[in-house]
Amino acid sequence: MSESIATAPNKFMLGLTLKAGSGFECEWLTPKVYGATAEELADNTIALIKALADKGVVELASHAAVAVRGAHKPSGGGNAARGGAAAPKTFQNGKVQPQSQQPPTATAGDSCQHGRTLREGNGKNGAWAALFCNSRDKSEQCSPLWKDQKTGEFG
């Protein structure tokens, strides 16, 4: 593999996604590899993967991601921590409905440190609502708090 930047025209390009785990919260490396022929592209891909492993790029990216996650301070509840709207969307008759009120919060004894998002729906047993943990890592997610239909409280 050449150590220089790809020159034009390269007939072949391959984008790789190297993920550290199955979820979206894990580290991703997304290099691109170029080659004038399919054989050159394959050789360059092998050389890149070996170099990334030999030079410790994968481990370094993983350590950097852990440091960033440790320094991250969520900016609000729900999807706001991920750059989206704080309140979840609801749908009726095929249209998005605006939120008329603030979503409820968990009880004072709730120990979830990740924040929660309100989700509502209708199932075979009728209407339901629950506050779900915002942790992207499924292994760290707290149990949902289900709405008691009689009292309207979450627990």
C-alpha positions as YAML, in Angstrom:
chain: A
units: angstrom
residues:
- id: 1
  name: MET
  ca: [0.00, 0.00, 0.00]
- id: 2
  name: SER
  ca: [1.26, 3.43, -0.87]
- id: 3
  name: GLU
  ca: [1.78, 5.79, 2.08]
- id: 4
  name: SER
  ca: [0.52, 8.78, 0.10]
- id: 5
  name: ILE
  ca: [-2.90, 10.24, -0.53]
- id: 6
  name: ALA
  ca: [-4.96, 8.49, -3.18]
- id: 7
  name: THR
  ca: [-4.48, 9.88, -6.65]
- id: 8
  name: ALA
  ca: [-7.14, 10.21, -9.30]
- id: 9
  name: PRO
  ca: [-8.45, 8.43, -11.10]
- id: 10
  name: ASN
  ca: [-8.98, 5.48, -8.78]
- id: 11
  name: LYS
  ca: [-11.64, 3.27, -10.24]
- id: 12
  name: PHE
  ca: [-12.34, 1.59, -6.89]
- id: 13
  name: MET
  ca: [-13.13, 2.96, -3.43]
- id: 14
  name: LEU
  ca: [-14.18, 1.01, -0.35]
- id: 15
  name: GLY
  ca: [-15.58, 2.58, 2.81]
- id: 16
  name: LEU
  ca: [-15.02, 0.47, 5.91]
- id: 17
  name: THR
  ca: [-16.89, 0.63, 9.20]
- id: 18
  name: LEU
  ca: [-14.94, -0.94, 12.06]
- id: 19
  name: LYS
  ca: [-17.16, -1.02, 15.16]
- id: 20
  name: ALA
  ca: [-16.10, -1.91, 18.69]
- id: 21
  name: GLY
  ca: [-19.51, -3.38, 19.53]
- id: 22
  name: SER
  ca: [-23.03, -3.96, 18.27]
- id: 23
  name: GLY
  ca: [-24.66, -0.75, 19.55]
- id: 24
  name: PHE
  ca: [-24.54, 2.82, 18.28]
- id: 25
  name: GLU
  ca: [-22.81, 3.92, 21.48]
- id: 26
  name: CYS
  ca: [-19.61, 2.02, 20.69]
- id: 27
  name: GLU
  ca: [-16.55, 3.37, 18.91]
- id: 28
  name: TRP
  ca: [-16.54, 3.51, 15.10]
- id: 29
  name: LEU
  ca: [-13.62, 3.93, 12.72]
- id: 30
  name: THR
  ca: [-14.67, 4.68, 9.14]
- id: 31
  name: PRO
  ca: [-11.62, 4.80, 6.86]
- id: 32
  name: LYS
  ca: [-11.80, 4.79, 3.06]
- id: 33
  name: VAL
  ca: [-9.47, 2.76, 0.89]
- id: 34
  name: TYR
  ca: [-8.73, 3.41, -2.79]
- id: 35
  name: GLY
  ca: [-7.28, 1.39, -5.64]
- id: 36
  name: ALA
  ca: [-6.89, 1.62, -9.40]
- id: 37
  name: THR
  ca: [-7.83, -2.09, -9.71]
- id: 38
  name: ALA
  ca: [-9.92, -4.43, -7.58]
- id: 39
  name: GLU
  ca: [-6.76, -6.34, -6.64]
- id: 40
  name: GLU
  ca: [-5.00, -3.13, -5.57]
- id: 41
  name: LEU
  ca: [-8.06, -2.14, -3.52]
- id: 42
  name: ALA
  ca: [-8.04, -5.52, -1.76]
- id: 43
  name: ASP
  ca: [-4.29, -5.29, -1.07]
- id: 44
  name: ASN
  ca: [-4.69, -1.72, 0.24]
- id: 45
  name: THR
  ca: [-7.59, -2.78, 2.48]
- id: 46
  name: ILE
  ca: [-5.54, -5.58, 4.04]
- id: 47
  name: ALA
  ca: [-2.55, -3.27, 4.51]
- id: 48
  name: LEU
  ca: [-4.72, -0.59, 6.16]
- id: 49
  name: ILE
  ca: [-6.39, -3.01, 8.59]
- id: 50
  name: LYS
  ca: [-3.02, -4.50, 9.56]
- id: 51
  name: ALA
  ca: [-1.47, -1.04, 10.04]
- id: 52
  name: LEU
  ca: [-4.40, 0.15, 12.18]
- id: 53
  name: ALA
  ca: [-3.96, -2.89, 14.43]
- id: 54
  name: ASP
  ca: [-0.14, -2.83, 14.50]
- id: 55
  name: LYS
  ca: [0.07, 0.90, 15.32]
- id: 56
  name: GLY
  ca: [-2.58, 0.69, 18.06]
- id: 57
  name: VAL
  ca: [-5.08, 2.99, 16.33]
- id: 58
  name: VAL
  ca: [-8.05, 0.86, 17.38]
- id: 59
  name: GLU
  ca: [-7.05, 0.87, 21.06]
- id: 60
  name: LEU
  ca: [-6.26, 4.59, 20.98]
- id: 61
  name: ALA
  ca: [-9.67, 5.39, 19.46]
- id: 62
  name: SER
  ca: [-11.34, 3.27, 22.15]
- id: 63
  name: HIS
  ca: [-9.47, 5.05, 24.97]
- id: 64
  name: ALA
  ca: [-10.33, 8.45, 23.49]
- id: 65
  name: ALA
  ca: [-14.02, 7.53, 23.25]
- id: 66
  name: VAL
  ca: [-14.06, 6.41, 26.90]
- id: 67
  name: ALA
  ca: [-12.51, 9.75, 27.91]
- id: 68
  name: VAL
  ca: [-15.08, 11.72, 25.89]
- id: 69
  name: ARG
  ca: [-17.99, 9.75, 27.39]
- id: 70
  name: GLY
  ca: [-16.58, 10.35, 30.89]
- id: 71
  name: ALA
  ca: [-16.39, 14.10, 30.29]
- id: 72
  name: HIS
  ca: [-19.83, 14.39, 28.62]
- id: 73
  name: LYS
  ca: [-22.50, 16.23, 30.61]
- id: 74
  name: PRO
  ca: [-26.02, 15.66, 29.20]
- id: 75
  name: SER
  ca: [-27.73, 18.97, 28.44]
- id: 76
  name: GLY
  ca: [-31.26, 17.92, 29.28]
- id: 77
  name: GLY
  ca: [-33.71, 15.07, 29.42]
- id: 78
  name: GLY
  ca: [-34.86, 12.78, 26.69]
- id: 79
  name: ASN
  ca: [-33.46, 13.23, 23.25]
- id: 80
  name: ALA
  ca: [-31.99, 16.65, 24.11]
- id: 81
  name: ALA
  ca: [-28.80, 14.93, 25.29]
- id: 82
  name: ARG
  ca: [-28.48, 13.51, 21.77]
- id: 83
  name: GLY
  ca: [-29.18, 16.81, 20.01]
- id: 84
  name: GLY
  ca: [-32.89, 16.23, 19.36]
- id: 85
  name: ALA
  ca: [-36.07, 17.61, 20.81]
- id: 86
  name: ALA
  ca: [-36.57, 17.20, 24.55]
- id: 87
  name: ALA
  ca: [-40.15, 15.94, 24.26]
- id: 88
  name: PRO
  ca: [-41.02, 12.76, 22.36]
- id: 89
  name: LYS
  ca: [-43.24, 13.02, 19.31]
- id: 90
  name: THR
  ca: [-46.75, 11.61, 19.34]
- id: 91
  name: PHE
  ca: [-48.69, 10.54, 16.27]
- id: 92
  name: GLN
  ca: [-52.45, 10.61, 15.70]
- id: 93
  name: ASN
  ca: [-54.22, 9.94, 12.42]
- id: 94
  name: GLY
  ca: [-50.86, 9.72, 10.65]
- id: 95
  name: LYS
  ca: [-49.72, 13.20, 11.74]
- id: 96
  name: VAL
  ca: [-47.20, 14.44, 14.29]
- id: 97
  name: GLN
  ca: [-48.99, 16.09, 17.23]
- id: 98
  name: PRO
  ca: [-47.39, 18.94, 19.19]
- id: 99
  name: GLN
  ca: [-46.69, 18.45, 22.88]
- id: 100
  name: SER
  ca: [-49.07, 20.57, 24.91]
- id: 101
  name: GLN
  ca: [-47.40, 19.99, 28.25]
- id: 102
  name: GLN
  ca: [-44.07, 19.08, 29.78]
- id: 103
  name: PRO
  ca: [-43.55, 15.32, 30.07]
- id: 104
  name: PRO
  ca: [-43.85, 13.97, 33.60]
- id: 105
  name: THR
  ca: [-40.78, 13.31, 35.63]
- id: 106
  name: ALA
  ca: [-39.85, 10.27, 37.67]
- id: 107
  name: THR
  ca: [-40.56, 9.96, 41.36]
- id: 108
  name: ALA
  ca: [-38.17, 11.49, 43.89]
- id: 109
  name: GLY
  ca: [-36.78, 8.03, 44.71]
- id: 110
  name: ASP
  ca: [-35.76, 7.29, 41.11]
- id: 111
  name: SER
  ca: [-32.07, 6.39, 41.02]
- id: 112
  name: CYS
  ca: [-31.64, 6.62, 37.20]
- id: 113
  name: GLN
  ca: [-28.65, 8.87, 36.52]
- id: 114
  name: HIS
  ca: [-29.06, 8.86, 32.73]
- id: 115
  name: GLY
  ca: [-32.32, 10.82, 32.46]
- id: 116
  name: ARG
  ca: [-35.60, 9.45, 31.16]
- id: 117
  name: THR
  ca: [-37.84, 9.79, 28.11]
- id: 118
  name: LEU
  ca: [-41.63, 9.50, 28.16]
- id: 119
  name: ARG
  ca: [-43.11, 7.03, 25.70]
- id: 120
  name: GLU
  ca: [-46.82, 6.38, 25.29]
- id: 121
  name: GLY
  ca: [-48.92, 4.04, 23.22]
- id: 122
  name: ASN
  ca: [-51.96, 1.83, 22.93]
- id: 123
  name: GLY
  ca: [-51.70, -1.92, 23.21]
- id: 124
  name: LYS
  ca: [-54.09, -4.85, 23.45]
- id: 125
  name: ASN
  ca: [-54.71, -3.91, 27.10]
- id: 126
  name: GLY
  ca: [-55.35, -0.23, 26.37]
- id: 127
  name: ALA
  ca: [-53.30, 2.95, 26.76]
- id: 128
  name: TRP
  ca: [-49.88, 2.79, 28.43]
- id: 129
  name: ALA
  ca: [-47.11, 5.20, 29.33]
- id: 130
  name: ALA
  ca: [-43.62, 4.71, 30.72]
- id: 131
  name: LEU
  ca: [-40.43, 6.65, 31.42]
- id: 132
  name: PHE
  ca: [-37.48, 4.88, 29.78]
- id: 133
  name: CYS
  ca: [-33.80, 5.26, 30.66]
- id: 134
  name: ASN
  ca: [-31.78, 7.36, 28.18]
- id: 135
  name: SER
  ca: [-28.56, 5.31, 28.41]
- id: 136
  name: ARG
  ca: [-27.49, 4.23, 24.93]
- id: 137
  name: ASP
  ca: [-25.65, 1.24, 26.41]
- id: 138
  name: LYS
  ca: [-28.34, -1.41, 26.90]
- id: 139
  name: SER
  ca: [-26.29, -3.10, 29.64]
- id: 140
  name: GLU
  ca: [-26.44, 0.15, 31.68]
- id: 141
  name: GLN
  ca: [-30.14, 0.93, 31.14]
- id: 142
  name: CYS
  ca: [-32.30, 1.31, 34.23]
- id: 143
  name: SER
  ca: [-35.68, -0.41, 34.41]
- id: 144
  name: PRO
  ca: [-38.59, 1.58, 32.94]
- id: 145
  name: LEU
  ca: [-41.02, 3.35, 35.25]
- id: 146
  name: TRP
  ca: [-44.55, 2.42, 34.18]
- id: 147
  name: LYS
  ca: [-47.49, 4.77, 34.67]
- id: 148
  name: ASP
  ca: [-50.13, 3.55, 37.11]
- id: 149
  name: GLN
  ca: [-53.35, 4.16, 35.16]
- id: 150
  name: LYS
  ca: [-55.34, 4.64, 38.40]
- id: 151
  name: THR
  ca: [-53.08, 7.17, 40.14]
- id: 152
  name: GLY
  ca: [-51.26, 8.64, 37.13]
- id: 153
  name: GLU
  ca: [-47.93, 8.26, 38.93]
- id: 154
  name: PHE
  ca: [-44.81, 6.58, 37.57]
- id: 155
  name: GLY
  ca: [-43.06, 3.89, 39.56]
...
